Amino acid sequence: MARITAGVGSSHVPLLGVAVDQGKWQDDYFGPIFKGYEWTREWEKAERPDVIILVYNDHASAFDASIIPTFAIGCGESYKPADEGWGPRPVPDVEGAPELAWHIAQSLILDDFDMTIINEMDVDHGLTVPLSMMFGQPEKWPAKVIPLAVNVVTYPVPSGNRCWALGEAIARAVDSFPEDLDVQIWGTGGMSHQLQGPRAGLLNREWDNRFMDMLESDTDDARHIPHIEYLRETGSEGIEMVMWLIMRGALGKRVKTLHRHYHIPCSNTAIGHLVLEPEL
Ligand SMILES: [Fe+2]
């Protein structure tokens, strides 16, 4: 049977994609940020997941104001890097896992989650930057990817509670897939940041770390954080952190922390990274 073997949380800051593409792994600014991912890159080489369910948000690359799916699942064969204004990133195409993706889509919809099904789309930094952080610069990405896009750009965005419940439903879907597959789930986005307005540049080290503490614990307190708290404490774009709750919800009650990293600043955001393993 398929099984969820680990959960990864990570920011997906676009500037990190540029830094990777320009080979700035070691410089004074990016060095300390990338250093926090070295452990994970080694660990991933040993783990060799078959499939990654990659929870991210699109930044007006595949979707725009004409269509705003709350939760969308990619069931396609492959996805090209999106052109985000400077041409597509020079990274490999992303190979999909259509059989598992369709199974998850069916399971979620019959479990009362009304997913949007996407067969064709390009994927932007929200998805390709975490792949670069965790896998470096390979010729071909070492795992298949099921993109799971969440609207965190246009209000109203889904509640933390709904995201957590979606993670639980994803775990049930994976558990019922008959093929023997190691599946990781990644929750990306955040942490504290605000890109516009008088509070642009807002960072909140204390709140971000409390959030990571909550995800490491065996409580589900984080699912009940209201939107207004994310907005007040972590800025308008800090709401991206609800996507980490989908990852955490999929891991069950108890988790073991394998790795944790936090750094300020990265571009105009705080960067956070967690690797968790479900404890059965
Ligand atoms: Fe984002």
Boltz pocket constraint, residues with backbone or C-beta under 6 A from the ligand:
constraints:
  - pocket:
      binder: B
      contacts: [[A, 12], [A, 57], [A, 59], [A, 126], [A, 189], [A, 190], [A, 240]]
      max_distance: 6.0
